[in-house]
Amino acid sequence: MSDSNAVLIGKKPVMNYVLACITLFHGGAKEVSIKARGRSIGRAVDVAEVVRRKFLPDAKVKRIDIGTDQLDPREEGGQPTNVSTVEIVLER
Amino acid sequence: MSDSNAVLIGKKPVMNYVLACITLFHGGAKEVSIKARGRSIGRAVDVAEVVRRKFLPDAKVKRIDIGTDQLDPREEGGQPTNVSTVEIVLER
């Protein structure tokens, strides 16, 4: 799948990302990948659920992956920190 | 799978839930289900990742499900609210 069909979840309201997913599907995408990390992970699940339940009932969860990203330390000599990640792939 | 192998994620530190998962596995469980909803969803992913990466490298993510729970309105006549849920099943 091309990464151009990815929606990266940040701190904006859920509906912004829902709209981004729907726009991709309406533009012909067969799959949309919803990616988030850290505190945005819950919002990624919200986005997938709203897309599926309110807007595109024929969209299905194809795959969900979790993982860990290592972030560079903020200060020199500091410890790298780990942050959890999630990728939810919807298909229709 | 019996629900006695479920760990429900709340507001406590991640390591509390990690310890609960490890205790279940050491007690002979083949599968442990990590369940969370709303703002605890990110913490559920943290728990699964820490268990898998730091403590039980032979544990695998068997399945991840997302869903929506409808909560009763707080006041009479109010709207029910939706909350996203996640279930991460680890197996070894």
N, CA and C atoms of all chains as a GROMACS GRO file, in nm:
protein
  552
    1MET      N    1   0.084  -0.120   0.000
    1MET     CA    2   0.000   0.000   0.000
    1MET      C    3   0.088   0.124   0.000
    2SER      N    4   0.054   0.221  -0.082
    2SER     CA    5   0.130   0.346  -0.083
    2SER      C    6   0.103   0.425   0.044
    3ASP      N    7   0.206   0.491   0.093
    3ASP     CA    8   0.192   0.569   0.216
    3ASP      C    9   0.109   0.694   0.194
    4SER      N   10   0.078   0.726   0.068
    4SER     CA   11  -0.004   0.843   0.045
    4SER      C   12  -0.146   0.820   0.098
    5ASN      N   13  -0.181   0.695   0.129
    5ASN     CA   14  -0.311   0.667   0.188
    5ASN      C   15  -0.304   0.656   0.340
    6ALA      N   16  -0.208   0.723   0.400
    6ALA     CA   17  -0.196   0.720   0.545
    6ALA      C   18  -0.250   0.850   0.605
    7VAL      N   19  -0.317   0.837   0.717
    7VAL     CA   20  -0.364   0.954   0.793
    7VAL      C   21  -0.291   0.949   0.928
    8LEU      N   22  -0.210   1.052   0.953
    8LEU     CA   23  -0.134   1.058   1.078
    8LEU      C   24  -0.214   1.134   1.182
    9ILE      N   25  -0.239   1.070   1.294
    9ILE     CA   26  -0.325   1.130   1.398
    9ILE      C   27  -0.242   1.217   1.491
   10GLY      N   28  -0.286   1.340   1.509
   10GLY     CA   29  -0.222   1.432   1.602
   10GLY      C   30  -0.321   1.479   1.706
   11LYS      N   31  -0.313   1.607   1.737
   11LYS     CA   32  -0.392   1.659   1.849
   11LYS      C   33  -0.522   1.728   1.807
   12LYS      N   34  -0.550   1.726   1.678
   12LYS     CA   35  -0.671   1.796   1.633
   12LYS      C   36  -0.796   1.716   1.668
   13PRO      N   37  -0.914   1.777   1.652
   13PRO     CA   38  -1.038   1.704   1.682
   13PRO      C   39  -1.053   1.581   1.593
   14VAL      N   40  -1.119   1.478   1.648
   14VAL     CA   41  -1.137   1.350   1.578
   14VAL      C   42  -1.198   1.370   1.440
   15MET      N   43  -1.293   1.461   1.427
   15MET     CA   44  -1.363   1.475   1.299
   15MET      C   45  -1.272   1.523   1.187
   16ASN      N   46  -1.167   1.597   1.220
   16ASN     CA   47  -1.071   1.636   1.115
   16ASN      C   48  -1.012   1.513   1.048
   17TYR      N   49  -0.974   1.415   1.129
   17TYR     CA   50  -0.910   1.295   1.075
   17TYR      C   51  -1.011   1.204   1.008
   18VAL      N   52  -1.134   1.202   1.062
   18VAL     CA   53  -1.241   1.124   0.999
   18VAL      C   54  -1.263   1.175   0.857
   19LEU      N   55  -1.269   1.307   0.844
   19LEU     CA   56  -1.290   1.368   0.713
   19LEU      C   57  -1.175   1.332   0.618
   20ALA      N   58  -1.052   1.332   0.670
   20ALA     CA   59  -0.936   1.296   0.587
   20ALA      C   60  -0.949   1.152   0.535
   21CYS      N   61  -0.993   1.061   0.622
   21CYS     CA   62  -1.011   0.921   0.580
   21CYS      C   63  -1.118   0.910   0.472
   22ILE      N   64  -1.231   0.976   0.495
   22ILE     CA   65  -1.343   0.966   0.401
   22ILE      C   66  -1.303   1.024   0.265
   23THR      N   67  -1.228   1.134   0.268
   23THR     CA   68  -1.182   1.196   0.145
   23THR      C   69  -1.094   1.099   0.066
   24LEU      N   70  -1.006   1.028   0.136
   24LEU     CA   71  -0.920   0.929   0.068
   24LEU      C   72  -1.003   0.818   0.006
   25PHE      N   73  -1.100   0.766   0.081
   25PHE     CA   74  -1.184   0.658   0.027
   25PHE      C   75  -1.265   0.708  -0.093
   26HIS      N   76  -1.320   0.828  -0.081
   26HIS     CA   77  -1.399   0.881  -0.192
   26HIS      C   78  -1.312   0.911  -0.313
   27GLY      N   79  -1.183   0.932  -0.290
   27GLY     CA   80  -1.090   0.954  -0.401
   27GLY      C   81  -1.045   0.824  -0.466
   28GLY      N   82  -1.096   0.711  -0.418
   28GLY     CA   83  -1.067   0.584  -0.483
   28GLY      C   84  -0.977   0.491  -0.405
   29ALA      N   85  -0.932   0.533  -0.287
   29ALA     CA   86  -0.844   0.446  -0.209
   29ALA      C   87  -0.919   0.320  -0.166
   30LYS      N   88  -0.851   0.206  -0.176
   30LYS     CA   89  -0.910   0.079  -0.129
   30LYS      C   90  -0.878   0.057   0.018
   31GLU      N   91  -0.767   0.116   0.060
   31GLU     CA   92  -0.723   0.102   0.199
   31GLU      C   93  -0.678   0.237   0.251
   32VAL      N   94  -0.704   0.262   0.378
   32VAL     CA   95  -0.652   0.381   0.443
   32VAL      C   96  -0.587   0.337   0.574
   33SER      N   97  -0.464   0.384   0.595
   33SER     CA   98  -0.389   0.347   0.714
   33SER      C   99  -0.392   0.463   0.814
   34ILE      N  100  -0.444   0.437   0.933
   34ILE     CA  101  -0.454   0.539   1.038
   34ILE      C  102  -0.340   0.513   1.136
   35LYS      N  103  -0.248   0.610   1.147
   35LYS     CA  104  -0.129   0.590   1.230
   35LYS      C  105  -0.123   0.689   1.344
   36ALA      N  106  -0.082   0.640   1.460
   36ALA     CA  107  -0.071   0.729   1.575
   36ALA      C  108   0.036   0.677   1.668
   37ARG      N  109   0.082   0.766   1.757
   37ARG     CA  110   0.169   0.718   1.863
   37ARG      C  111   0.144   0.794   1.992
   38GLY      N  112   0.185   0.731   2.102
   38GLY     CA  113   0.171   0.794   2.233
   38GLY      C  114   0.027   0.828   2.265
   39ARG      N  115   0.006   0.950   2.308
   39ARG     CA  116  -0.126   0.990   2.356
   39ARG      C  117  -0.232   1.000   2.248
   40SER      N  118  -0.190   0.992   2.122
   40SER     CA  119  -0.289   1.000   2.014
   40SER      C  120  -0.348   0.864   1.978
   41ILE      N  121  -0.301   0.759   2.044
   41ILE     CA  122  -0.346   0.624   2.006
   41ILE      C  123  -0.497   0.607   2.029
   42GLY      N  124  -0.545   0.658   2.140
   42GLY     CA  125  -0.689   0.647   2.165
   42GLY      C  126  -0.770   0.718   2.058
   43ARG      N  127  -0.718   0.833   2.014
   43ARG     CA  128  -0.788   0.909   1.910
   43ARG      C  129  -0.790   0.833   1.776
   44ALA      N  130  -0.684   0.757   1.748
   44ALA     CA  131  -0.681   0.676   1.625
   44ALA      C  132  -0.795   0.574   1.626
   45VAL      N  133  -0.818   0.513   1.742
   45VAL     CA  134  -0.928   0.416   1.754
   45VAL      C  135  -1.062   0.488   1.735
   46ASP      N  136  -1.074   0.606   1.795
   46ASP     CA  137  -1.197   0.684   1.776
   46ASP      C  138  -1.222   0.712   1.628
   47VAL      N  139  -1.117   0.752   1.556
   47VAL     CA  140  -1.131   0.785   1.414
   47VAL      C  141  -1.179   0.662   1.336
   48ALA      N  142  -1.114   0.547   1.359
   48ALA     CA  143  -1.153   0.426   1.288
   48ALA      C  144  -1.298   0.389   1.317
   49GLU      N  145  -1.337   0.401   1.443
   49GLU     CA  146  -1.473   0.362   1.480
   49GLU      C  147  -1.577   0.457   1.421
   50VAL      N  148  -1.548   0.586   1.420
   50VAL     CA  149  -1.645   0.682   1.364
   50VAL      C  150  -1.658   0.664   1.213
   51VAL      N  151  -1.544   0.643   1.144
   51VAL     CA  152  -1.550   0.620   0.999
   51VAL      C  153  -1.638   0.499   0.968
   52ARG      N  154  -1.612   0.392   1.041
   52ARG     CA  155  -1.678   0.264   1.017
   52ARG      C  156  -1.826   0.268   1.054
   53ARG      N  157  -1.859   0.331   1.165
   53ARG     CA  158  -1.995   0.322   1.217
   53ARG      C  159  -2.087   0.431   1.166
   54LYS      N  160  -2.033   0.549   1.141
   54LYS     CA  161  -2.121   0.660   1.105
   54LYS      C  162  -2.118   0.692   0.957
   55PHE      N  163  -2.007   0.666   0.889
   55PHE     CA  164  -1.994   0.718   0.753
   55PHE      C  165  -1.980   0.609   0.647
   56LEU      N  166  -1.900   0.508   0.671
   56LEU     CA  167  -1.874   0.406   0.568
   56LEU      C  168  -1.897   0.268   0.628
   57PRO      N  169  -2.024   0.227   0.635
   57PRO     CA  170  -2.054   0.098   0.699
   57PRO      C  171  -1.991  -0.020   0.627
   58ASP      N  172  -1.951   0.000   0.500
   58ASP     CA  173  -1.887  -0.110   0.428
   58ASP      C  174  -1.736  -0.116   0.452
   59ALA      N  175  -1.683  -0.022   0.529
   59ALA     CA  176  -1.540  -0.026   0.562
   59ALA      C  177  -1.516  -0.126   0.674
   60LYS      N  178  -1.406  -0.202   0.659
   60LYS     CA  179  -1.373  -0.304   0.760
   60LYS      C  180  -1.233  -0.279   0.812
   61VAL      N  181  -1.210  -0.326   0.934
   61VAL     CA  182  -1.073  -0.323   0.987
   61VAL      C  183  -0.998  -0.439   0.926
   62LYS      N  184  -0.898  -0.408   0.843
   62LYS     CA  185  -0.823  -0.515   0.778
   62LYS      C  186  -0.714  -0.568   0.871
   63ARG      N  187  -0.654  -0.476   0.947
   63ARG     CA  188  -0.534  -0.513   1.022
   63ARG      C  189  -0.508  -0.406   1.127
   64ILE      N  190  -0.461  -0.446   1.244
   64ILE     CA  191  -0.416  -0.352   1.345
   64ILE      C  192  -0.280  -0.399   1.394
   65ASP      N  193  -0.183  -0.311   1.388
   65ASP     CA  194  -0.049  -0.344   1.438
   65ASP      C  195  -0.012  -0.248   1.550
   66ILE      N  196   0.057  -0.301   1.651
   66ILE     CA  197   0.114  -0.214   1.754
   66ILE      C  198   0.264  -0.230   1.752
   67GLY      N  199   0.332  -0.128   1.801
   67GLY     CA  200   0.478  -0.133   1.801
   67GLY      C  201   0.535  -0.029   1.894
   68THR      N  202   0.666  -0.016   1.890
   68THR     CA  203   0.735   0.081   1.975
   68THR      C  204   0.834   0.160   1.891
   69ASP      N  205   0.832   0.292   1.903
   69ASP     CA  206   0.933   0.377   1.841
   69ASP      C  207   1.026   0.427   1.949
   70GLN      N  208   1.156   0.434   1.915
   70GLN     CA  209   1.250   0.489   2.010
   70GLN      C  210   1.279   0.634   1.971
   71LEU      N  211   1.258   0.723   2.066
   71LEU     CA  212   1.281   0.865   2.038
   71LEU      C  213   1.419   0.905   2.088
   72ASP      N  214   1.486   0.992   2.012
   72ASP     CA  215   1.615   1.042   2.056
   72ASP      C  216   1.599   1.119   2.187
   73PRO      N  217   1.700   1.110   2.273
   73PRO     CA  218   1.692   1.185   2.399
   73PRO      C  219   1.690   1.335   2.371
   74ARG      N  220   1.620   1.408   2.458
   74ARG     CA  221   1.611   1.553   2.437
   74ARG      C  222   1.744   1.622   2.466
   75GLU      N  223   1.817   1.570   2.564
   75GLU     CA  224   1.946   1.632   2.596
   75GLU      C  225   2.058   1.534   2.560
   76GLU      N  226   2.174   1.590   2.535
   76GLU     CA  227   2.288   1.505   2.505
   76GLU      C  228   2.319   1.418   2.627
   77GLY      N  229   2.344   1.290   2.601
   77GLY     CA  230   2.375   1.200   2.712
   77GLY      C  231   2.252   1.146   2.781
   78GLY      N  232   2.134   1.192   2.741
   78GLY     CA  233   2.010   1.143   2.804
   78GLY      C  234   1.974   1.005   2.751
   79GLN      N  235   1.875   0.946   2.815
   79GLN     CA  236   1.826   0.814   2.772
   79GLN      C  237   1.726   0.833   2.659
   80PRO      N  238   1.732   0.744   2.556
   80PRO     CA  239   1.624   0.748   2.458
   80PRO      C  240   1.494   0.701   2.525
   81THR      N  241   1.382   0.755   2.482
   81THR     CA  242   1.255   0.713   2.540
   81THR      C  243   1.177   0.632   2.437
   82ASN      N  244   1.096   0.541   2.487
   82ASN     CA  245   1.015   0.458   2.400
   82ASN      C  246   0.873   0.514   2.395
   83VAL      N  247   0.812   0.506   2.277
   83VAL     CA  248   0.673   0.548   2.266
   83VAL      C  249   0.599   0.441   2.185
   84SER      N  250   0.481   0.406   2.232
   84SER     CA  251   0.402   0.304   2.162
   84SER      C  252   0.340   0.362   2.037
   85THR      N  253   0.322   0.276   1.937
   85THR     CA  254   0.262   0.319   1.812
   85THR      C  255   0.147   0.225   1.775
   86VAL      N  256   0.057   0.274   1.693
   86VAL     CA  257  -0.050   0.188   1.642
   86VAL      C  258  -0.075   0.222   1.496
   87GLU      N  259  -0.108   0.119   1.418
   87GLU     CA  260  -0.151   0.141   1.280
   87GLU      C  261  -0.279   0.061   1.260
   88ILE      N  262  -0.385   0.130   1.222
   88ILE     CA  263  -0.513   0.064   1.195
   88ILE      C  264  -0.540   0.080   1.046
   89VAL      N  265  -0.549  -0.032   0.974
   89VAL     CA  266  -0.574  -0.027   0.830
   89VAL      C  267  -0.721  -0.059   0.804
   90LEU      N  268  -0.791   0.038   0.745
   90LEU     CA  269  -0.930   0.017   0.704
   90LEU      C  270  -0.933  -0.015   0.556
   91GLU      N  271  -1.024  -0.104   0.516
   91GLU     CA  272  -1.042  -0.131   0.373
   91GLU      C  273  -1.190  -0.135   0.342
   92ARG      N  274  -1.221  -0.108   0.216
   92ARG     CA  275  -1.361  -0.124   0.176
   92ARG      C  276  -1.368  -0.186   0.039
   93MET      N  277  -1.179  -1.839   2.528
   93MET     CA  278  -1.090  -1.805   2.640
   93MET      C  279  -1.172  -1.758   2.760
   94SER      N  280  -1.131  -1.804   2.876
   94SER     CA  281  -1.201  -1.760   2.997
   94SER      C  282  -1.166  -1.615   3.028
   95ASP      N  283  -1.263  -1.541   3.079
   95ASP     CA  284  -1.239  -1.401   3.109
   95ASP      C  285  -1.152  -1.382   3.232
   96SER      N  286  -1.123  -1.491   3.301
   96SER     CA  287  -1.036  -1.477   3.418
   96SER      C  288  -0.895  -1.442   3.374
   97ASN      N  289  -0.865  -1.457   3.245
   97ASN     CA  290  -0.734  -1.418   3.195
   97ASN      C  291  -0.736  -1.278   3.134
   98ALA      N  292  -0.828  -1.194   3.178
   98ALA     CA  293  -0.835  -1.058   3.126
   98ALA      C  294  -0.775  -0.960   3.225
   99VAL      N  295  -0.704  -0.862   3.172
   99VAL     CA  296  -0.650  -0.753   3.254
   99VAL      C  297  -0.718  -0.625   3.206
  100LEU      N  298  -0.792  -0.561   3.296
  100LEU     CA  299  -0.864  -0.439   3.260
  100LEU      C  300  -0.778  -0.319   3.293
  101ILE      N  301  -0.752  -0.236   3.192
  101ILE     CA  302  -0.661  -0.123   3.211
  101ILE      C  303  -0.737  -0.001   3.261
  102GLY      N  304  -0.688   0.055   3.372
  102GLY     CA  305  -0.746   0.178   3.427
  102GLY      C  306  -0.641   0.287   3.432
  103LYS      N  307  -0.641   0.361   3.541
  103LYS     CA  308  -0.556   0.481   3.549
  103LYS      C  309  -0.425   0.458   3.624
  104LYS      N  310  -0.400   0.335   3.666
  104LYS     CA  311  -0.277   0.312   3.743
  104LYS      C  312  -0.154   0.311   3.651
  105PRO      N  313  -0.035   0.312   3.711
  105PRO     CA  314   0.086   0.309   3.628
  105PRO      C  315   0.092   0.182   3.542
  106VAL      N  316   0.154   0.196   3.426
  106VAL     CA  317   0.165   0.086   3.330
  106VAL      C  318   0.221  -0.041   3.395
  107MET      N  319   0.321  -0.024   3.481
  107MET     CA  320   0.388  -0.143   3.536
  107MET      C  321   0.296  -0.227   3.623
  108ASN      N  322   0.195  -0.167   3.683
  108ASN     CA  323   0.098  -0.247   3.759
  108ASN      C  324   0.031  -0.351   3.669
  109TYR      N  325  -0.008  -0.307   3.550
  109TYR     CA  326  -0.080  -0.395   3.459
  109TYR      C  327   0.016  -0.495   3.392
  110VAL      N  328   0.140  -0.449   3.369
  110VAL     CA  329   0.241  -0.539   3.315
  110VAL      C  330   0.260  -0.657   3.411
  111LEU      N  331   0.272  -0.623   3.540
  111LEU     CA  332   0.291  -0.727   3.642
  111LEU      C  333   0.171  -0.822   3.644
  112ALA      N  334   0.052  -0.768   3.629
  112ALA     CA  335  -0.068  -0.854   3.628
  112ALA      C  336  -0.063  -0.952   3.512
  113CYS      N  337  -0.020  -0.905   3.395
  113CYS     CA  338  -0.012  -0.994   3.278
  113CYS      C  339   0.092  -1.103   3.300
  114ILE      N  340   0.209  -1.062   3.351
  114ILE     CA  341   0.316  -1.160   3.371
  114ILE      C  342   0.275  -1.264   3.473
  115THR      N  343   0.205  -1.220   3.578
  115THR     CA  344   0.158  -1.314   3.680
  115THR      C  345   0.064  -1.416   3.619
  116LEU      N  346  -0.026  -1.372   3.530
  116LEU     CA  347  -0.118  -1.466   3.465
  116LEU      C  348  -0.042  -1.566   3.380
  117PHE      N  349   0.054  -1.517   3.302
  117PHE     CA  350   0.131  -1.608   3.217
  117PHE      C  351   0.210  -1.707   3.303
  118HIS      N  352   0.272  -1.658   3.409
  118HIS     CA  353   0.350  -1.748   3.495
  118HIS      C  354   0.260  -1.847   3.567
  119GLY      N  355   0.134  -1.812   3.583
  119GLY     CA  356   0.037  -1.904   3.644
  119GLY      C  357  -0.015  -2.008   3.546
  120GLY      N  358   0.034  -2.005   3.423
  120GLY     CA  359  -0.003  -2.108   3.328
  120GLY      C  360  -0.095  -2.064   3.216
  121ALA      N  361  -0.134  -1.936   3.216
  121ALA     CA  362  -0.224  -1.890   3.110
  121ALA      C  363  -0.154  -1.897   2.974
  122LYS      N  364  -0.226  -1.942   2.873
  122LYS     CA  365  -0.172  -1.945   2.737
  122LYS      C  366  -0.200  -1.812   2.666
  123GLU      N  367  -0.307  -1.747   2.711
  123GLU     CA  368  -0.347  -1.620   2.650
  123GLU      C  369  -0.386  -1.522   2.760
  124VAL      N  370  -0.352  -1.397   2.739
  124VAL     CA  371  -0.399  -1.291   2.830
  124VAL      C  372  -0.460  -1.181   2.745
  125SER      N  373  -0.580  -1.139   2.785
  125SER     CA  374  -0.652  -1.036   2.712
  125SER      C  375  -0.641  -0.903   2.786
  126ILE      N  376  -0.586  -0.803   2.718
  126ILE     CA  377  -0.570  -0.670   2.777
  126ILE      C  378  -0.681  -0.582   2.723
  127LYS      N  379  -0.768  -0.534   2.812
  127LYS     CA  380  -0.885  -0.459   2.767
  127LYS      C  381  -0.884  -0.317   2.821
  128ALA      N  382  -0.923  -0.222   2.738
  128ALA     CA  383  -0.927  -0.083   2.782
  128ALA      C  384  -1.033  -0.008   2.704
  129ARG      N  385  -1.073   0.105   2.759
  129ARG     CA  386  -1.159   0.193   2.680
  129ARG      C  387  -1.125   0.338   2.706
  130GLY      N  388  -1.165   0.421   2.609
  130GLY     CA  389  -1.145   0.565   2.622
  130GLY      C  390  -0.998   0.602   2.638
  131ARG      N  391  -0.972   0.684   2.737
  131ARG     CA  392  -0.836   0.736   2.753
  131ARG      C  393  -0.733   0.633   2.796
  132SER      N  394  -0.778   0.515   2.835
  132SER     CA  395  -0.683   0.412   2.877
  132SER      C  396  -0.630   0.330   2.761
  133ILE      N  397  -0.680   0.356   2.639
  133ILE     CA  398  -0.642   0.273   2.524
  133ILE      C  399  -0.493   0.281   2.496
  134GLY      N  400  -0.437   0.400   2.503
  134GLY     CA  401  -0.293   0.414   2.480
  134GLY      C  402  -0.214   0.335   2.582
  135ARG      N  403  -0.262   0.335   2.707
  135ARG     CA  404  -0.193   0.261   2.812
  135ARG      C  405  -0.198   0.110   2.786
  136ALA      N  406  -0.307   0.062   2.728
  136ALA     CA  407  -0.318  -0.081   2.696
  136ALA      C  408  -0.210  -0.121   2.596
  137VAL      N  409  -0.186  -0.035   2.497
  137VAL     CA  410  -0.080  -0.063   2.399
  137VAL      C  411   0.056  -0.061   2.468
  138ASP      N  412   0.076   0.036   2.559
  138ASP     CA  413   0.202   0.040   2.635
  138ASP      C  414   0.223  -0.092   2.711
  139VAL      N  415   0.119  -0.140   2.776
  139VAL     CA  416   0.130  -0.263   2.856
  139VAL      C  417   0.169  -0.380   2.767
  140ALA      N  418   0.100  -0.395   2.654
  140ALA     CA  419   0.130  -0.507   2.563
  140ALA      C  420   0.274  -0.498   2.514
  141GLU      N  421   0.318  -0.378   2.481
  141GLU     CA  422   0.454  -0.362   2.428
  141GLU      C  423   0.560  -0.390   2.534
  142VAL      N  424   0.538  -0.345   2.656
  142VAL     CA  425   0.637  -0.369   2.763
  142VAL      C  426   0.643  -0.518   2.796
  143VAL      N  427   0.528  -0.584   2.804
  143VAL     CA  428   0.527  -0.728   2.832
  143VAL      C  429   0.608  -0.803   2.727
  144ARG      N  430   0.580  -0.772   2.602
  144ARG     CA  431   0.639  -0.840   2.489
  144ARG      C  432   0.789  -0.811   2.475
  145ARG      N  433   0.828  -0.686   2.495
  145ARG     CA  434   0.966  -0.647   2.465
  145ARG      C  435   1.060  -0.664   2.582
  146LYS      N  436   1.009  -0.642   2.704
  146LYS     CA  437   1.101  -0.642   2.816
  146LYS      C  438   1.096  -0.769   2.897
  147PHE      N  439   0.981  -0.835   2.902
  147PHE     CA  440   0.967  -0.945   2.996
  147PHE      C  441   0.944  -1.081   2.932
  148LEU      N  442   0.861  -1.088   2.830
  148LEU     CA  443   0.828  -1.218   2.771
  148LEU      C  444   0.846  -1.212   2.619
  149PRO      N  445   0.971  -1.226   2.575
  149PRO     CA  446   0.998  -1.212   2.431
  149PRO      C  447   0.927  -1.318   2.347
  150ASP      N  448   0.884  -1.427   2.412
  150ASP     CA  449   0.813  -1.531   2.335
  150ASP      C  450   0.663  -1.502   2.326
  151ALA      N  451   0.617  -1.396   2.388
  151ALA     CA  452   0.474  -1.361   2.379
  151ALA      C  453   0.449  -1.289   2.247
  152LYS      N  454   0.337  -1.324   2.184
  152LYS     CA  455   0.302  -1.264   2.055
  152LYS      C  456   0.165  -1.199   2.065
  153VAL      N  457   0.142  -1.100   1.979
  153VAL     CA  458   0.009  -1.043   1.969
  153VAL      C  459  -0.074  -1.137   1.882
  154LYS      N  460  -0.174  -1.199   1.943
  154LYS     CA  461  -0.257  -1.293   1.868
  154LYS      C  462  -0.366  -1.219   1.790
  155ARG      N  463  -0.419  -1.114   1.852
  155ARG     CA  464  -0.538  -1.052   1.795
  155ARG      C  465  -0.554  -0.915   1.860
  156ILE      N  466  -0.600  -0.817   1.780
  156ILE     CA  467  -0.637  -0.687   1.836
  156ILE      C  468  -0.774  -0.652   1.781
  157ASP      N  469  -0.866  -0.623   1.868
  157ASP     CA  470  -1.000  -0.581   1.824
  157ASP      C  471  -1.029  -0.442   1.876
  158ILE      N  472  -1.097  -0.363   1.792
  158ILE     CA  473  -1.145  -0.235   1.841
  158ILE      C  474  -1.297  -0.234   1.832
  159GLY      N  475  -1.360  -0.150   1.912
  159GLY     CA  476  -1.506  -0.145   1.913
  159GLY      C  477  -1.555  -0.020   1.980
  160THR      N  478  -1.685  -0.013   1.999
  160THR     CA  479  -1.748   0.103   2.062
  160THR      C  480  -1.846   0.055   2.168
  161ASP      N  481  -1.836   0.112   2.287
  161ASP     CA  482  -1.936   0.086   2.393
  161ASP      C  483  -2.024   0.209   2.405
  162GLN      N  484  -2.153   0.185   2.426
  162GLN     CA  485  -2.244   0.298   2.449
  162GLN      C  486  -2.266   0.311   2.599
  163LEU      N  487  -2.238   0.429   2.650
  163LEU     CA  488  -2.254   0.453   2.794
  163LEU      C  489  -2.390   0.519   2.819
  164ASP      N  490  -2.453   0.481   2.929
  164ASP     CA  491  -2.580   0.545   2.966
  164ASP      C  492  -2.556   0.693   2.992
  165PRO      N  493  -2.654   0.775   2.958
  165PRO     CA  494  -2.639   0.919   2.986
  165PRO      C  495  -2.629   0.943   3.136
  166ARG      N  496  -2.554   1.046   3.172
  166ARG     CA  497  -2.537   1.076   3.314
  166ARG      C  498  -2.664   1.133   3.375
  167GLU      N  499  -2.739   1.210   3.295
  167GLU     CA  500  -2.863   1.268   3.347
  167GLU      C  501  -2.980   1.206   3.273
  168GLU      N  502  -3.094   1.205   3.338
  168GLU     CA  503  -3.213   1.153   3.274
  168GLU      C  504  -3.246   1.238   3.152
  169GLY      N  505  -3.279   1.173   3.041
  169GLY     CA  506  -3.311   1.248   2.920
  169GLY      C  507  -3.190   1.288   2.839
  170GLY      N  508  -3.070   1.262   2.892
  170GLY     CA  509  -2.949   1.299   2.818
  170GLY      C  510  -2.921   1.201   2.705
  171GLN      N  511  -2.823   1.235   2.622
  171GLN     CA  512  -2.782   1.148   2.512
  171GLN      C  513  -2.684   1.043   2.565
  172PRO      N  514  -2.697   0.918   2.518
  172PRO     CA  515  -2.591   0.823   2.550
  172PRO      C  516  -2.462   0.863   2.479
  173THR      N  517  -2.350   0.838   2.542
  173THR     CA  518  -2.223   0.872   2.478
  173THR      C  519  -2.151   0.745   2.434
  174ASN      N  520  -2.073   0.757   2.328
  174ASN     CA  521  -1.997   0.643   2.278
  174ASN      C  522  -1.853   0.651   2.327
  175VAL      N  523  -1.797   0.537   2.359
  175VAL     CA  524  -1.657   0.533   2.397
  175VAL      C  525  -1.590   0.418   2.321
  176SER      N  526  -1.472   0.444   2.268
  176SER     CA  527  -1.399   0.341   2.194
  176SER      C  528  -1.338   0.240   2.291
  177THR      N  529  -1.326   0.117   2.244
  177THR     CA  530  -1.269   0.011   2.326
  177THR      C  531  -1.160  -0.061   2.246
  178VAL      N  532  -1.070  -0.125   2.318
  178VAL     CA  533  -0.970  -0.207   2.250
  178VAL      C  534  -0.948  -0.333   2.332
  179GLU      N  535  -0.922  -0.443   2.263
  179GLU     CA  536  -0.882  -0.567   2.329
  179GLU      C  537  -0.759  -0.620   2.258
  180ILE      N  538  -0.651  -0.636   2.332
  180ILE     CA  539  -0.526  -0.690   2.276
  180ILE      C  540  -0.504  -0.827   2.341
  181VAL      N  541  -0.502  -0.932   2.261
  181VAL     CA  542  -0.482  -1.066   2.315
  181VAL      C  543  -0.337  -1.107   2.289
  182LEU      N  544  -0.266  -1.132   2.399
  182LEU     CA  545  -0.128  -1.184   2.389
  182LEU      C  546  -0.131  -1.335   2.411
  183GLU      N  547  -0.046  -1.406   2.339
  183GLU     CA  548  -0.034  -1.551   2.363
  183GLU      C  549   0.113  -1.588   2.365
  184ARG      N  550   0.141  -1.697   2.433
  184ARG     CA  551   0.279  -1.748   2.427
  184ARG      C  552   0.276  -1.898   2.415
   0.00000   0.00000   0.00000
